[in-house]
Amino acid sequence: MAREVRVRFAPSPTGPLHIGGVRTALYNYLFARHHGGKMILRIEDTDSQRFVEGAEAYIIESLKWCGIEIDEGVGVGGPHAPYRQSERREIYLKYARQLVDAGWAYYAFDTSEELDALRHEAEAEGRTFAYNSTVREKLPTSLSLPASEVEARIARGDVWVIRFKMPENEVVKMHDLIRGDVEVNTSTLDDKVLYKSADALPTYHLANIVDDHLMEISHVIRGEEWLPSLPLHYLLYRAFGWEDTRPEFAHLPLLLKPTGGGKLSKRDGDKMGFPVFPLYWVSPTGETAHGYREDGYFPEAFINMLALLGWNPGTEQEIFSMDELIDAFSLDRVSKSGARFQPDKAKWFNAQYMHRKSDAELAVLYQPILREHGIEVDDEVAGHVAGIMKERAVFIGDLWDLTSYFFIAPSVYEEKQLKKYWRGENPAHLAELRAVLASIDDFSKENTERIVHAWIEEKGYPMGQIMNSLRLALVGAGKGPGMYDVTAFLGKEETLRRIDALISGVAPVE
Ligand code: GLU
């Protein structure tokens, strides 16, 4: 029977979740849902030095905003609870000791002074220092000290760590679902620390492998920065005797700077004016960072954009709902090379989602902004106005500038437009047009348009001039939708009032 798909997103709460991390979570989620499997959220908080208050809550809220659902994990619970590694601390020592007993790991008692001395010695000889088979027996370790001494040191509370005993000169053959077969010679690897007595905590490597095993993870989908750890992880599975249930691995390509060179960083975002975090963030020390949510992006657009940074559907389709992504997603179509982030494309996606929103959806999003400006209208009106202008907006926040004149009569008139359309015959023509409009009973868009056009044609007046001076009166500027959308919305009374205000309030330009 095929194994149940169980994947995990395993962030460390060291700060706000980078959009690269959100993409890792997303690909895990899409993979899990595509295969009818489970998505697990595990918080890897064993590095107390790098722990940042508020980061875990930020991660959870980000996933929620993105619509990435967690089946098991922190905040949800599940059969393998707890899912926060700091709450599992008593589990790990047993496993670390098991490796020592089996000869795969050893206790090391060296001090930082001893290590520094060796490092200097190596540097003096032009070598780079590595903690490996060349030094492990020269230092005070359970490989160099008698067993009684090791026991005595532990019993009296000396500080120790457990290190993995990396085999010498062995080729580890690995398989990555994105990169294919990978081989590494163990002589290039060092003896990583697995457990530290100082804080009674495991390191990432031990906790990660033990938990993936205990939580029955079938596939590990994570960032490419973890690929160098893969040989150690393979060897840990072997050392524990868990090779039969070792998960499959997929290492995702990096998200690159817009210029292509190097990993996308917060600095790039600050410089070019786009967020690299899903939500606004305030660090415990008061530093802040922009977020997609607060900058006005729709979560669907954000997710759609991220999905296509490193994966492609093999077709021209660009707009995908979450369900469509789940359907189409496969690791085969994740690329090996880094994906360049394009700020303009993020905006393009948002605009696409804006254009697809119904008036009713727009009303809900636009009402808070209208209220902020003191405009009280019902949802139908808010949605109608937003719907007329949505094609020109990228963000909901753009709508106010695009539609404010629907609600507020102009009090100033754009200089440039006045110079063009409030001179010569314009005032007289507008006065005539006012009379025509005053005679119309049915002020619907179609009827007004028909009557006004017939009048302009009959008179042989310049259509552009007339419509633009009408626009000046109603909008106060050279922007806005078709004029009859505006007249129909304002109604006869308000339309005439605004025309009168221009005629009586602003002297024509000489
Ligand atoms: N805690 C690691 C991180 O922060 C998880 C790496 C993994 O998925 O194995 O990225």
Residues whose N, C-alpha, C, O or C-beta is under 5 A from the ligand:
A	BS01	LIG	A10 P11 S12 E44 R222
